[in-house]
Amino acid sequence: MKVELIAHTPEPEKYIAAAAKLCYSNADVDTLLDGLDEAKTASFLEMLTSIGHESPVEHVSFTFAVEGISRACSHQLVRHRIASYSQQSQRYVSMENFPYVTPPEIASLPEANALFEEEMKRCADAYDKLAALLTEKHCKTFLAEGLDEKTARQRAVKKANEDARFVLPNACETKIIVTMNARTLMHFFRLRCCNRAQWEIREVACEMLRLACKAAPALFKNAGPACVCGACPEGKMSCGKAAEMREMFAKLKSE
Ligand SMILES: Cc1cc2nc3c(=O)[nH]c(=O)nc-3n(C[C@H](O)[C@H](O)[C@H](O)COP(=O)(O)OP(=O)(O)OC[C@H]3O[C@@H](n4cnc5c(N)ncnc54)[C@H](O)[C@@H]3O)c2cc1C
């Protein structure tokens, strides 16, 4: 998998501090950014965290490009509604010889891995055959409607992909761009960096957190699963490894 932070609001911490300053002082628009040095900015961020005033954090956003994750993982990602997404289309892009993600637990068992590979090949063969059959069918229809050969074939291929993709597995790789504001990101990290999250989205979330921390260390100082800066809220489902998690995330944020 590849996760890149491709854009973010410039000087994110300063603009959050400016939003906080506007709330709690008589500063006007012309002087809002004055005096917001590193120390002042950090103290505004600290104050917002301590009183749980989260909305100023919504003014800055971060855009990540993610590739080499499974469709199973991207489906979990897009459940986070307060965000924007653009995902590679399986209608407009042919999935011939589709790449796929093999879960490490499957890869570690030779018998399971062989079965998995066999199934991926079966899906790929079925996809190719369906795409070819449907392309011929649609091509005939488009030609009968009066389209020229080239246009009819181009349209037929796209229309065929639409239905052939129904045999593609959850393991099929995808690419996605995601933009979240910092408040959503904190919420996302709380849920998806947790040991209870599934391994693949957890890997994505941890890498996003590492990159976000590099761009805005003071802002994401306390980000991560809930146990990083408080008690674990998972009750009976808790992994019971809060101390290890704190150590792990402290290391990740310093990388
Ligand atoms: C460990 C784990 C297991 C999961 N298992 C399942 C599962 O088995 N089945 C399943 O379907 N999902 C599952 N999910 C997904 C989960 O239910 C959420 O859909 C997902 O985590 C997105 O979280 P969210 O809704 O808080 O985020 P967002 O959609 O980004 O929303 C952020 C916050 O905005 C508020 N909000 C957004 N929309 C509404 C709304 N319509 N009404 C009221 N408040 C709103 C809520 O406070 C919400 O927390 C699981 C998630 C995790 C982390």
The ligand as an SDF file (V2000), in Angstrom:
LIG
                    3D

 53 58  0  0  0  0  0  0  0  0999 V2000
  -14.1230   -1.4560   14.9220 C   0  0  0  0  0  0  0  0  0  0  0  0
  -15.2330   -1.0600   13.9810 C   0  0  0  0  0  0  0  0  0  0  0  0
  -16.1860   -1.9910   13.6120 C   0  0  0  0  0  0  0  0  0  0  0  0
  -17.2230   -1.6300   12.7380 C   0  0  0  0  0  0  0  0  0  0  0  0
  -18.1610   -2.5710   12.3630 N   0  0  0  0  0  0  0  0  0  0  0  0
  -19.1750   -2.2260   11.5480 C   0  0  0  0  0  0  0  0  0  0  0  0
  -20.1680   -3.1740   11.1690 C   0  0  0  0  0  0  0  0  0  0  0  0
  -20.1290   -4.3330   11.5650 O   0  0  0  0  0  0  0  0  0  0  0  0
  -21.1590   -2.7730   10.3360 N   0  0  0  0  0  0  0  0  0  0  0  0
  -21.2410   -1.4900    9.8770 C   0  0  0  0  0  0  0  0  0  0  0  0
  -22.1900   -1.1580    9.1440 O   0  0  0  0  0  0  0  0  0  0  0  0
  -20.3110   -0.5770   10.2100 N   0  0  0  0  0  0  0  0  0  0  0  0
  -19.2840   -0.9140   11.0090 C   0  0  0  0  0  0  0  0  0  0  0  0
  -18.3510    0.0260   11.3480 N   0  0  0  0  0  0  0  0  0  0  0  0
  -18.4340    1.3640   10.7450 C   0  0  0  0  0  0  0  0  0  0  0  0
  -19.0440    2.3760   11.7380 C   0  0  0  0  0  0  0  0  0  0  0  0
  -20.3510    2.0050   12.0900 O   0  0  0  0  0  0  0  0  0  0  0  0
  -19.0900    3.7940   11.0930 C   0  0  0  0  0  0  0  0  0  0  0  0
  -19.9320    3.7620    9.9500 O   0  0  0  0  0  0  0  0  0  0  0  0
  -17.7400    4.2720   10.6390 C   0  0  0  0  0  0  0  0  0  0  0  0
  -16.7560    4.0190   11.6070 O   0  0  0  0  0  0  0  0  0  0  0  0
  -17.8090    5.7740   10.3790 C   0  0  0  0  0  0  0  0  0  0  0  0
  -17.8910    6.4460   11.6200 O   0  0  0  0  0  0  0  0  0  0  0  0
  -18.7660    7.7220   11.8570 P   0  0  0  0  0  0  0  0  0  0  0  0
  -20.1720    7.5050   11.4220 O   0  0  0  0  0  0  0  0  0  0  0  0
  -18.5600    8.1160   13.2830 O   0  0  0  0  0  0  0  0  0  0  0  0
  -18.0120    8.7820   10.9060 O   0  0  0  0  0  0  0  0  0  0  0  0
  -18.6130    9.9330   10.0110 P   0  0  0  0  0  0  0  0  0  0  0  0
  -19.5570    9.3910    9.0250 O   0  0  0  0  0  0  0  0  0  0  0  0
  -17.4320   10.7000    9.4510 O   0  0  0  0  0  0  0  0  0  0  0  0
  -19.4100   10.8160   11.0090 O   0  0  0  0  0  0  0  0  0  0  0  0
  -18.7160   11.5740   12.0240 C   0  0  0  0  0  0  0  0  0  0  0  0
  -19.6830   11.9050   13.1340 C   0  0  0  0  0  0  0  0  0  0  0  0
  -20.6820   12.7770   12.6170 O   0  0  0  0  0  0  0  0  0  0  0  0
  -21.9410   12.4700   13.2350 C   0  0  0  0  0  0  0  0  0  0  0  0
  -22.8710   12.0210   12.1900 N   0  0  0  0  0  0  0  0  0  0  0  0
  -22.5900   11.7850   10.8740 C   0  0  0  0  0  0  0  0  0  0  0  0
  -23.6940   11.4330   10.2160 N   0  0  0  0  0  0  0  0  0  0  0  0
  -24.7050   11.4130   11.1180 C   0  0  0  0  0  0  0  0  0  0  0  0
  -26.0820   11.1070   11.0510 C   0  0  0  0  0  0  0  0  0  0  0  0
  -26.6670   10.7160    9.9210 N   0  0  0  0  0  0  0  0  0  0  0  0
  -26.8040   11.2050   12.1730 N   0  0  0  0  0  0  0  0  0  0  0  0
  -26.2560   11.6050   13.3340 C   0  0  0  0  0  0  0  0  0  0  0  0
  -24.9410   11.8840   13.4790 N   0  0  0  0  0  0  0  0  0  0  0  0
  -24.1810   11.8020   12.3810 C   0  0  0  0  0  0  0  0  0  0  0  0
  -21.6590   11.3610   14.2510 C   0  0  0  0  0  0  0  0  0  0  0  0
  -21.3730   11.9460   15.4830 O   0  0  0  0  0  0  0  0  0  0  0  0
  -20.4170   10.6930   13.7070 C   0  0  0  0  0  0  0  0  0  0  0  0
  -19.6370   10.0160   14.6980 O   0  0  0  0  0  0  0  0  0  0  0  0
  -17.3110   -0.3070   12.2180 C   0  0  0  0  0  0  0  0  0  0  0  0
  -16.3230    0.6220   12.5970 C   0  0  0  0  0  0  0  0  0  0  0  0
  -15.2950    0.2650   13.4570 C   0  0  0  0  0  0  0  0  0  0  0  0
  -14.2560    1.3000   13.8240 C   0  0  0  0  0  0  0  0  0  0  0  0
  1  2  1  0
  2  3  1  0
  2 52  2  0
  3  4  2  0
  4  5  1  0
  4 50  1  0
  5  6  2  0
  6  7  1  0
  6 13  1  0
  7  8  2  0
  7  9  1  0
  9 10  1  0
 10 11  2  0
 10 12  1  0
 12 13  2  0
 13 14  1  0
 14 15  1  0
 14 50  1  0
 15 16  1  0
 16 17  1  0
 16 18  1  0
 18 19  1  0
 18 20  1  0
 20 21  1  0
 20 22  1  0
 22 23  1  0
 23 24  1  0
 24 25  2  0
 24 26  1  0
 24 27  1  0
 27 28  1  0
 28 29  2  0
 28 30  1  0
 28 31  1  0
 31 32  1  0
 32 33  1  0
 33 34  1  0
 33 48  1  0
 34 35  1  0
 35 36  1  0
 35 46  1  0
 36 37  1  0
 36 45  1  0
 37 38  2  0
 38 39  1  0
 39 40  1  0
 39 45  2  0
 40 41  1  0
 40 42  2  0
 42 43  1  0
 43 44  2  0
 44 45  1  0
 46 47  1  0
 46 48  1  0
 48 49  1  0
 50 51  2  0
 51 52  1  0
 52 53  1  0
M  END
$$$$
